[in-house]
Structure formats: structure tokens, C-alpha cells
Amino acid sequence: MFLVSLLRRIAFSYYDYKAYNFNIEKTDFVVIHIPDQIGDAMAIFPVIRALELHKIKHLLIVTSTINLEVFNVLKLEQTKLTLVTMTMQDHATLKEIKDLAKNITQQYGTPDLCIEAMRKKNLKTMLFISQLKAKTNFQVVDLTMKCYSPVCKNASRMDQNLRAPVPMTWAFMMREAGFPAVR
């Protein structure tokens, strides 16, 4: 297990970058990366509710064609919602992932925050994060890279070690970051 962790850290260091310190007051544009199954998409609703209560200006959700219907019914009153679809990450090509991240940055600018909701420690996830280059990133899979905010540590521990329910983990992380509490 230690060897796998060490190899992952070495491989992922290529994709790492220094993120800004998280500032909730300057968070207007947020990207949620969740091109996965329907259940995973539903689990991040506490994140979406917390972002809307905080009144961010623009929320862009990267969704898979499989879980698009979960987000199509979303109605946000104070936040502009943009849905971008891609092939489910397990089947997406590296080129598709790189191009998508670059297109988001070109069309909408640099995100203030990217929430990596995939909950996977893999190359495709890191490729998306490194190409998007958000000012800061949240995740709950206990990656110790510089591009992720330290705010994620306790939520990662809940998810990885305690196996807390995923929606509870996301709600806890958002509250730890200073976003409004949600149920």
C-alpha cells in the first residue's frame, strides 16, 4: 500500500501546481467535475445547495451523458448554471479531457474553485485538474497535493477512513470551507 501511495505521489507531482489560498468572499465561478454514475451525481447536491446559498454567480457542472438527467432538472434561482457533458470518465480519452478543460477556461475564464467530485485517485482526474488550473480545488480522496486546499483534510478523513455517507462528507467539507450549512 505504501509503495502504491508513493508511486501515485511521484506520478501526480507532474500535474500538481500551487493553488491560491481559498477565499470564500472571492468565489464567483465554480466548476464541479462529476462525469460519473447517477448516484455519484446525486451525492453532490449538498455542494450545489451550499454554493447557491452563498450566491455564487456561475456554476458549471461537468457531467457525463449518463448522469446529465440528474442535473437537467436543477433550477437555481440566483446562480447561472451551465452543464457541459462528456463521455463517462472511465471511457473518456485523455485528449477529450484535456480539450474540455481548456475549452472551459477559454470560454468562461479561470474558475475560482473546482470541486473534484469524482472521488477517484487516477490520471484522468489529475489531467482535468491540471489543465483547468482553478485558483483552488476541493476533493475528498485524501490527495496531499499543493493544488488542493487544506480545507479538504477533515472531509477526506471522513470519506476515506471513517467511510461516512458521501452526501454528509460533502456537506461537512463545504461547511468547513465557510459555505452555508445545508442538510
JOUR-V567533 format. One record per residue. N is the residue number from 1. RES is the residue in three letters. SS is DSSP state (2 for helix, 1 for strand, 0 for the rest). NEAR is the number of other ideal C-beta (glycine too) atoms within 8 Angstrom. Layout:
BEGIN
n->N res->RES ss->SS near->NEAR
n->N res->RES ss->SS near->NEAR
END
This chain:
BEGIN
n->1 res->MET ss->0 near->4
n->2 res->PHE ss->2 near->5
n->3 res->LEU ss->2 near->6
n->4 res->VAL ss->2 near->7
n->5 res->SER ss->2 near->8
n->6 res->LEU ss->2 near->8
n->7 res->LEU ss->2 near->8
n->8 res->ARG ss->2 near->9
n->9 res->ARG ss->2 near->9
n->10 res->ILE ss->2 near->7
n->11 res->ALA ss->2 near->8
n->12 res->PHE ss->2 near->11
n->13 res->SER ss->2 near->8
n->14 res->TYR ss->0 near->5
n->15 res->TYR ss->0 near->10
n->16 res->ASP ss->0 near->9
n->17 res->TYR ss->0 near->8
n->18 res->LYS ss->0 near->4
n->19 res->ALA ss->0 near->12
n->20 res->TYR ss->0 near->6
n->21 res->ASN ss->0 near->5
n->22 res->PHE ss->0 near->10
n->23 res->ASN ss->0 near->7
n->24 res->ILE ss->2 near->9
n->25 res->GLU ss->2 near->4
n->26 res->LYS ss->2 near->6
n->27 res->THR ss->0 near->12
n->28 res->ASP ss->0 near->8
n->29 res->PHE ss->1 near->14
n->30 res->VAL ss->1 near->15
n->31 res->VAL ss->1 near->14
n->32 res->ILE ss->1 near->14
n->33 res->HIS ss->1 near->14
n->34 res->ILE ss->1 near->14
n->35 res->PRO ss->0 near->14
n->36 res->ASP ss->0 near->12
n->37 res->GLN ss->0 near->9
n->38 res->ILE ss->2 near->9
n->39 res->GLY ss->2 near->6
n->40 res->ASP ss->2 near->14
n->41 res->ALA ss->2 near->13
n->42 res->MET ss->2 near->8
n->43 res->ALA ss->2 near->10
n->44 res->ILE ss->0 near->14
n->45 res->PHE ss->2 near->8
n->46 res->PRO ss->2 near->13
n->47 res->VAL ss->2 near->14
n->48 res->ILE ss->2 near->12
n->49 res->ARG ss->2 near->9
n->50 res->ALA ss->2 near->15
n->51 res->LEU ss->2 near->13
n->52 res->GLU ss->2 near->13
n->53 res->LEU ss->2 near->9
n->54 res->HIS ss->0 near->10
n->55 res->LYS ss->0 near->7
n->56 res->ILE ss->0 near->12
n->57 res->LYS ss->0 near->7
n->58 res->HIS ss->1 near->11
n->59 res->LEU ss->1 near->14
n->60 res->LEU ss->1 near->15
n->61 res->ILE ss->1 near->12
n->62 res->VAL ss->1 near->14
n->63 res->THR ss->1 near->15
n->64 res->SER ss->1 near->14
n->65 res->THR ss->0 near->8
n->66 res->ILE ss->0 near->8
n->67 res->ASN ss->0 near->14
n->68 res->LEU ss->2 near->11
n->69 res->GLU ss->2 near->7
n->70 res->VAL ss->2 near->11
n->71 res->PHE ss->2 near->12
n->72 res->ASN ss->2 near->7
n->73 res->VAL ss->0 near->6
n->74 res->LEU ss->0 near->8
n->75 res->LYS ss->0 near->4
n->76 res->LEU ss->0 near->10
n->77 res->GLU ss->0 near->5
n->78 res->GLN ss->0 near->5
n->79 res->THR ss->0 near->12
n->80 res->LYS ss->1 near->7
n->81 res->LEU ss->1 near->10
n->82 res->THR ss->1 near->9
n->83 res->LEU ss->1 near->10
n->84 res->VAL ss->1 near->10
n->85 res->THR ss->1 near->9
n->86 res->MET ss->1 near->14
n->87 res->THR ss->0 near->10
n->88 res->MET ss->0 near->12
n->89 res->GLN ss->2 near->14
n->90 res->ASP ss->2 near->4
n->91 res->HIS ss->2 near->5
n->92 res->ALA ss->0 near->12
n->93 res->THR ss->0 near->6
n->94 res->LEU ss->2 near->9
n->95 res->LYS ss->2 near->6
n->96 res->GLU ss->2 near->10
n->97 res->ILE ss->2 near->15
n->98 res->LYS ss->2 near->10
n->99 res->ASP ss->2 near->8
n->100 res->LEU ss->2 near->12
n->101 res->ALA ss->2 near->12
n->102 res->LYS ss->2 near->9
n->103 res->ASN ss->2 near->8
n->104 res->ILE ss->2 near->14
n->105 res->THR ss->2 near->13
n->106 res->GLN ss->2 near->6
n->107 res->GLN ss->2 near->5
n->108 res->TYR ss->2 near->10
n->109 res->GLY ss->0 near->5
n->110 res->THR ss->0 near->8
n->111 res->PRO ss->0 near->15
n->112 res->ASP ss->0 near->11
n->113 res->LEU ss->1 near->14
n->114 res->CYS ss->1 near->14
n->115 res->ILE ss->1 near->13
n->116 res->GLU ss->1 near->13
n->117 res->ALA ss->0 near->13
n->118 res->MET ss->0 near->11
n->119 res->ARG ss->0 near->9
n->120 res->LYS ss->0 near->8
n->121 res->LYS ss->0 near->6
n->122 res->ASN ss->0 near->6
n->123 res->LEU ss->2 near->7
n->124 res->LYS ss->2 near->11
n->125 res->THR ss->2 near->13
n->126 res->MET ss->2 near->10
n->127 res->LEU ss->2 near->13
n->128 res->PHE ss->2 near->14
n->129 res->ILE ss->2 near->14
n->130 res->SER ss->2 near->11
n->131 res->GLN ss->2 near->11
n->132 res->LEU ss->2 near->13
n->133 res->LYS ss->0 near->7
n->134 res->ALA ss->0 near->13
n->135 res->LYS ss->0 near->8
n->136 res->THR ss->1 near->14
n->137 res->ASN ss->1 near->13
n->138 res->PHE ss->1 near->14
n->139 res->GLN ss->0 near->11
n->140 res->VAL ss->0 near->14
n->141 res->VAL ss->0 near->11
n->142 res->ASP ss->0 near->9
n->143 res->LEU ss->0 near->9
n->144 res->THR ss->0 near->5
n->145 res->MET ss->0 near->8
n->146 res->LYS ss->0 near->7
n->147 res->CYS ss->0 near->12
n->148 res->TYR ss->1 near->14
n->149 res->SER ss->0 near->10
n->150 res->PRO ss->2 near->5
n->151 res->VAL ss->2 near->10
n->152 res->CYS ss->2 near->12
n->153 res->LYS ss->2 near->8
n->154 res->ASN ss->2 near->9
n->155 res->ALA ss->2 near->14
n->156 res->SER ss->2 near->13
n->157 res->ARG ss->2 near->10
n->158 res->MET ss->2 near->13
n->159 res->ASP ss->2 near->15
n->160 res->GLN ss->2 near->10
n->161 res->ASN ss->0 near->6
n->162 res->LEU ss->0 near->7
n->163 res->ARG ss->0 near->5
n->164 res->ALA ss->0 near->9
n->165 res->PRO ss->0 near->5
n->166 res->VAL ss->2 near->10
n->167 res->PRO ss->2 near->10
n->168 res->MET ss->2 near->10
n->169 res->THR ss->2 near->13
n->170 res->TRP ss->2 near->15
n->171 res->ALA ss->2 near->14
n->172 res->PHE ss->2 near->12
n->173 res->MET ss->2 near->15
n->174 res->MET ss->2 near->13
n->175 res->ARG ss->2 near->11
n->176 res->GLU ss->2 near->9
n->177 res->ALA ss->0 near->11
n->178 res->GLY ss->0 near->5
n->179 res->PHE ss->0 near->11
n->180 res->PRO ss->0 near->7
n->181 res->ALA ss->0 near->7
n->182 res->VAL ss->0 near->9
n->183 res->ARG ss->0 near->4
END
